[in-house]
Amino acid sequence: MLRPAPGCGIMEYTVLIHQAEEGGFWAEVPELPGCYSQGETIEEALRNSREAIETHLMAVKVEATRKELESLRQDELKRQL
């Protein structure tokens, strides 16, 4: 489990590490569908997973913002009609 730095208010996510058939390891974050990473070692896979989680959450936030802006724009167009 990746843990946040003390006092930073970040959520914890479970990271499942699997041995890759071709060598190395791959990781998945069950709470974040589609969030995967890999590394040559378990430690590297965990470090890469932290970056994958950050990137995944940023993409989710961007998409939510885009949808919210689109909804506001649609509401404004309806009011103008």
N, C-alpha and C positions, 0 to 999 in steps of 0.2 A: 504494500500500500504506500503510495506517495503521500508524504505528510507536508503540510505547509510550514513555513517559517513561523515561529511563535509570534502571535499578535497581528498577523497580517490578514486574518479573516478569510482565508482561502479554503475551499472545500477539499476534502480528501476523496480520492478515487482509487478503487481497487484496480491493480494492473496484473493481469494474468500473463505469465511468461511461459512460452512453449519452446521446446528445442526444435529447431528447423531441420528438416531432412538433409538439406544441402550444407548444413553447418551453421553455427551461430544460433541466435534466438530471435523469436518474434514475440511481440507483446500486443495484447488487446485490452481495451478499457470497456468492460461490459456496460457501464452506465452511459457510455457515449457511443452509440452505434456508429460503426464506420471509423472509429478511432483506433488505428493500429500503428505499430512502429517495429523496429528491429535493431539488432546490434550483434556484434561479434561475441560479446560477453553479456552476461546477465546485467552487470553494472551499466554497460553501454546501452542495452535495451531499455533499462529504467531511465537513464538520462534522456534518451531520445523520446521516451514516452512522455516525459514532462513537457517537452517541446511540442509533441503531437497533441497533448491535451490543451495546451495554451492556444495552439493554432486552431484546433477544432472549436473551442469555445469562442474564439474571436470570429470565426466564420459564422457560427450560430448567431452571435450578437449582430453582426453585419446584416445577415439575412432578416432577422427580426426587425431591425431598424428600417431596412428597405421596405418590408411589408407594412410597417407602421406608417411610413411616409407615403406609400402608395394609397393606403386607406384614407389618410388625411386628405390627400389630393382628390380622391374620388368624392369624399364628403364635401369638399369645397366646390367641386364641379356641380354636384347636386344642388347645393345652395344657390349657385349662380343661375340655375335654370328656372 
